[in-house]
Amino acid sequence: MAVKTRIHLVVPAAQALWNGEIMQYRKMKNGTEVSILGYGCMRFTGAGTRINLEKTEKEIMRAIQSGVNYFDTAYIYPGSEEALGTILERRHCRDQIYIADKLPYYLLKNTAAAEKLFQEQLRRLRTDHIDFYLMHMLFDTEVWARLQSIGIEDWIAEKKKTGAIRNIGFSFHGDTNTFKALIDAYDWDFCQIQYNYLDEHTQAGREGLHYAAGKGIPVVIMEPLRGGKLVNALPDGAKKAFAEYPKKRTPAQWAFQWLWDQPEVTCVLSGMNSEEMVQENVNTAKEAGIGSFTAADHGLIDTVRTEINRNLKVGCTGCGYCMPCPHGVDIPTAFRCYNQTAMHKKFSAMLEYIQITSLKKNASSMNNCTKCGACEKHCPQHIAIRKELQNAKKALQPFYIRAALKLVNKLVKR
């Protein structure tokens, strides 16, 4: 496919003007300026693959006119790529934005399959290139090694040479050490992690964020509101803390500002599905500033975090002192996902736990636990880890999940 030369029309001080708001931008590795607010395209209004195009078009255009220029979609988001491509073609504004899309590597056996999926994505998006392309949910160095073995690096190099892919990265759910190992495994242009004030020291966490930034790798943030739970599922104590604080912001605004306060954060994604939400997030981005958080502001977030943690199932901080488990159990991930079930997120917590611990050759699930007790000797929180792992197992691996996992593990080993 021929690659067309294009000129990026985004001019921060001019195009981003909308009702007096001016979008802010931060730089990617190659100098490209992306809006600090990115548009997550997973939650377009609709049912199944049927997206409400008329409503979604108004929201997307409002975002573009407000200076948002980073749009994130994925092959497995039902109808998302097709809707985005249709709207951009209809409104002749493809060249005003950057598209981030993701390769579902878990569906691949060879690079021919990767090529087929990639061409399908280009057709859906009605474009000849993807600006930011990610390995979707890359969670283990062994998985990356398998992709290397089928020639994925040569495939990426060819795509970058022709301009069909402009930047290559990966999205990640997992622990800090694995994230750092993946950062070092390849010459990435960017990465994407789950990060928010509740996940400050879990998943890739602040340590992973700083590690990537220290390597010169820009970081895009997903789940800044934990799927809305940092807005819609706050305990009364957290709501009270926000309400009584002299500086008036909504819980969502506090969550975004906490992220944008950090210079290592390049772009924060939001799954916006109303014009009102777009406008509120644009207004919030306008006020963002690196280092703008005061000591009192940080104290407020600490209070809110404490109030949220009061409702958690187990008081694990994710410090990792219990690791490594001699039998390979990923204890921090088990407790983190277990705690997520207390935030009305049971199914997604079960799914995330499976993705991180079970969809790999050397599974790190709770099924490996022999109750040896080695972990409990090192836990600074003095958690009865063996007992709590059994509770977590009941919550995260009910009988129907265990049956499915047996089948999955057989397939993974093949």
FENZIKA-V812210 format. One record per run of one state. SS is the DSSP state (h for helix, s for strand, l for the rest). FROM is the first residue (numbers start at 1). TO is the last residue. If there is no record, write none. Layout:
ss=SS from=FROM to=TO
ss=SS from=FROM to=TO
//
This chain:
ss=l from=1 to=17
ss=s from=18 to=18
ss=l from=19 to=20
ss=s from=21 to=21
ss=l from=22 to=24
ss=s from=25 to=27
ss=l from=28 to=32
ss=s from=33 to=35
ss=l from=36 to=36
ss=s from=37 to=40
ss=h from=41 to=43
ss=l from=44 to=45
ss=s from=46 to=47
ss=l from=48 to=49
ss=s from=50 to=51
ss=l from=52 to=52
ss=h from=53 to=65
ss=l from=66 to=69
ss=s from=70 to=72
ss=l from=73 to=79
ss=h from=80 to=90
ss=l from=91 to=93
ss=h from=94 to=96
ss=l from=97 to=97
ss=s from=98 to=103
ss=l from=104 to=104
ss=h from=105 to=107
ss=l from=108 to=110
ss=h from=111 to=125
ss=l from=126 to=129
ss=s from=130 to=135
ss=l from=136 to=140
ss=h from=141 to=149
ss=l from=150 to=151
ss=h from=152 to=162
ss=l from=163 to=164
ss=s from=165 to=172
ss=l from=173 to=175
ss=h from=176 to=185
ss=l from=186 to=189
ss=s from=190 to=194
ss=l from=195 to=204
ss=h from=205 to=214
ss=l from=215 to=217
ss=s from=218 to=222
ss=l from=223 to=228
ss=h from=229 to=232
ss=l from=233 to=235
ss=h from=236 to=244
ss=l from=245 to=250
ss=h from=251 to=260
ss=l from=261 to=264
ss=s from=265 to=270
ss=l from=271 to=274
ss=h from=275 to=286
ss=l from=287 to=294
ss=h from=295 to=309
ss=l from=310 to=330
ss=h from=331 to=343
ss=l from=344 to=345
ss=h from=346 to=357
ss=l from=358 to=365
ss=h from=366 to=368
ss=l from=369 to=374
ss=h from=375 to=377
ss=l from=378 to=384
ss=h from=385 to=396
ss=l from=397 to=398
ss=h from=399 to=413
ss=l from=414 to=414
//
